[in-house]
Amino acid sequence: MKCVNAAQILPEDLLAEIRRYTNGERLLYIPEESRRKGWGETNGSRSFYRKRNQEMYRLYQAGSTVPELAGTFHLAENTVRKIIYGNRPDLSPQAVQPPT
């Protein structure tokens, strides 16, 4: 990590604002902007589980029972309940129906 004098790189008005917030502290660390992707975005896991959960919800709406879904998807019944009963916007009926 390289130390740089803020007065050399920041505009005066921004420097004054930072001084207001730091109350005379001598060192200020500014982390690099995060470039990390969210869980499952790189390897497709997030998409896989979203589609699986939407299919599970669709089957539940079509009349499948929780024990049937647990057997079909090889999950515990409590896990199936959490998926189909949870307040998850990505599982709303509007999100589950295929586009027309």
HELIX and SHEET records of a PDB file:
HELIX    1   1 ALA A    6  ILE A    9  1                                   4    
HELIX    2   2 GLU A   12  THR A   22  1                                  11    
HELIX    3   3 SER A   45  GLN A   61  1                                  17    
HELIX    4   4 VAL A   66  PHE A   73  1                                   8    
HELIX    5   5 GLU A   77  TYR A   85  1                                   9    
HELIX    6   6 PRO A   89  LEU A   91  5                                   3    
HELIX    7   7 PRO A   93  VAL A   96  1                                   4    
END                                                                             
